[in-house]
Amino acid sequence: MNLMRRILTRFGFLLPALLVALIAQSVAGQESAQPPSGQVVDASPERTTTAEGLSLSDRVIRDVLEPLRRGVETQNIQMILSIFDKKELNSYADLQGQLSAFFHQYDEVRFRYQIMQVTADAGHGSATADVQMDALPYEPTSVPARRSAQMRLQLKLVGKTWKVGGFSPSDFFSLGFQQPAR
């Protein structure tokens, strides 16, 4: 039974992950067809592109969400913490402790996100993403964890990279996380 659960958990995410990768590749191919000349603005602020040819959403994915996903799935606390602005995030030490405790309890973690909105103005911004995380415990008798929340990130442009200065729910990685009522 435990082996079956692990197989379903591992391969049950394969199809959605492939679809996300194909869509991302398709979108990236379409956007790279546009010449990266200065500032091009589409109808919505999240489609604003820069001289690098990346939209604001693409930059937030590259700088924040993908390192967060990779860090959570590989249980690399330093990679996760690298997306946060240590000076701005008041609960930086608490977050480090939450991540450490979480990864000591859970063996396999799958993390998914979908960007809902991204806005920026003068080096500050915000992003909202639906985030889901499934975690299998090391102990086979323990219950797997499933977390889902609409995460709000306060962003700050540091050099050419977006960093997270605050986020909610701030207890998302806590062992005592309570699912928000929907």
QUIPE-V13866 format. One record per residue. RES is the residue in one small letter. NEAR is the number of other ideal C-beta (glycine too) atoms within 10 Angstrom. Layout:
BEGIN
res = [RES | RES]
near = [NEAR | NEAR]
END
This chain:
BEGIN
res = [m | n | l | m | r | r | i | l | t | r | f | g | f | l | l | p | a | l | l | v | a | l | i | a | q | s | v | a | g | q | e | s | a | q | p | p | s | g | q | v | v | d | a | s | p | e | r | t | t | t | a | e | g | l | s | l | s | d | r | v | i | r | d | v | l | e | p | l | r | r | g | v | e | t | q | n | i | q | m | i | l | s | i | f | d | k | k | e | l | n | s | y | a | d | l | q | g | q | l | s | a | f | f | h | q | y | d | e | v | r | f | r | y | q | i | m | q | v | t | a | d | a | g | h | g | s | a | t | a | d | v | q | m | d | a | l | p | y | e | p | t | s | v | p | a | r | r | s | a | q | m | r | l | q | l | k | l | v | g | k | t | w | k | v | g | g | f | s | p | s | d | f | f | s | l | g | f | q | q | p | a | r]
near = [6 | 9 | 7 | 8 | 13 | 14 | 10 | 10 | 15 | 12 | 9 | 12 | 14 | 9 | 9 | 11 | 11 | 10 | 10 | 13 | 10 | 10 | 10 | 13 | 10 | 10 | 13 | 12 | 9 | 9 | 15 | 11 | 7 | 11 | 8 | 13 | 9 | 8 | 8 | 15 | 9 | 10 | 6 | 13 | 16 | 19 | 15 | 18 | 21 | 15 | 10 | 11 | 16 | 19 | 22 | 21 | 20 | 21 | 22 | 24 | 22 | 14 | 21 | 23 | 23 | 14 | 18 | 24 | 20 | 13 | 20 | 22 | 14 | 12 | 17 | 15 | 17 | 9 | 15 | 21 | 16 | 15 | 20 | 21 | 17 | 11 | 11 | 15 | 20 | 11 | 14 | 14 | 10 | 14 | 22 | 16 | 13 | 20 | 20 | 12 | 14 | 21 | 19 | 10 | 13 | 20 | 15 | 15 | 18 | 19 | 18 | 17 | 19 | 12 | 15 | 13 | 13 | 26 | 15 | 19 | 8 | 6 | 10 | 13 | 21 | 17 | 26 | 15 | 22 | 13 | 22 | 13 | 22 | 18 | 19 | 20 | 14 | 11 | 10 | 11 | 6 | 12 | 8 | 13 | 16 | 11 | 18 | 15 | 18 | 14 | 20 | 15 | 24 | 17 | 27 | 18 | 15 | 14 | 6 | 9 | 15 | 27 | 21 | 22 | 20 | 17 | 23 | 13 | 17 | 15 | 15 | 18 | 21 | 17 | 12 | 7 | 16 | 9 | 10 | 12 | 4 | 6]
END
